[in-house]
């Protein structure tokens, strides 16, 4: 399910990028570079603008829904992983022996300096 939503999200992203690039704008006319200006005759004088706007809105809505769904699924997936990792693993307790006493070191007498 998670992989399918990621696939839909990626297709929506690519589609939305292409649709926005091909739209004819009031300024730079990037759509005309790829033939967007010639396609106005195929849809009528105002046809492509309204059609492209509708497709852009649909892509934006699908993008937002998949983004929210993926964010929710990621947060629940992470918390489940943390719960699994935080479960304590109990190892068998072995009795420990007291450490053996260290032999006492004999004290070395202090020698006066120069000797």
For each residue, the residues with C-beta under 8 A, 3 or more apart:
1: 4 5 73
2: 5 6 70 73 77
3: 6 7
4: 1 7 8
5: 1 2 8 9 66 69 70 73
6: 2 3 9 10 70
7: 3 4 10 11
8: 4 5 11 12 62 66
9: 5 6 12 13 63 66 67 70
10: 6 7 13 14
11: 7 8 14 15
12: 8 9 15 16 59 62 63 66
13: 9 10 16 17 63
14: 10 11 17 18
15: 11 12 18 19 59
16: 12 13 19 20 56 59 60 63
17: 13 14 20 21
18: 14 15 21 22
19: 15 16 22 23 52 55 56 59
20: 16 17 23 56
21: 17 18 30 31 34
22: 18 19 30 31 34 36 52
23: 19 20 31 36 49 52 53 56
24: 29 31 32 36 37 40 48 49
25: 28 29 30 31
26:
27:
28: 25
29: 24 25 32 33 36 37
30: 21 22 25 33 34 36
31: 21 22 23 24 25 34 36 37
32: 24 29 35 36 37
33: 29 30 36
34: 21 22 30 31
35: 32 38 39
36: 22 23 24 29 30 31 32 33 39 40 48
37: 24 29 31 32 40
38: 35 41
39: 35 36 42 43 48
40: 24 36 37 43 44 45 47 48
41: 38 44
42: 39 47 48
43: 39 40 47 48 51
44: 40 41 47 48
45: 40
46: 49 50
47: 40 42 43 44 50 51
48: 24 36 39 40 42 43 44 51 52
49: 23 24 46 52 53
50: 46 47 53 54
51: 43 47 48 54 55
52: 19 22 23 48 49 55 56
53: 23 49 50 56 57
54: 50 51 57 58
55: 19 51 52 58 59
56: 16 19 20 23 52 53 59 60
57: 53 54 60 61
58: 54 55 61 62
59: 12 15 16 19 55 56 62 63
60: 16 56 57 63 64
61: 57 58 64 65
62: 8 12 58 59 65 66
63: 9 12 13 16 59 60 66 67
64: 60 61 67 68
65: 61 62 68 69
66: 5 8 9 12 62 63 69 70
67: 9 63 64 70 71
68: 64 65 71 72
69: 5 65 66 72 73
70: 2 5 6 9 66 67 73 74
71: 67 68 74 75
72: 68 69 75 76
73: 1 2 5 69 70 76 77
74: 70 71 77 78
75: 71 72 78 79
76: 72 73 79 80
77: 2 73 74 80 81
78: 74 75 81 82
79: 75 76 82 83
80: 76 77 83 84
81: 77 78 84 85
82: 78 79 85 86
83: 79 80 86 87
84: 80 81 87
85: 81 82
86: 82 83
87: 83 84
88:
89:
90:
91:
92:
93:
94:
95:
96:
97:
98:
99:
100:
101:
102:
103:
104:
105:
106:
107:
108:
109:
110:
111: 115
112: 115
113:
114:
115: 111 112
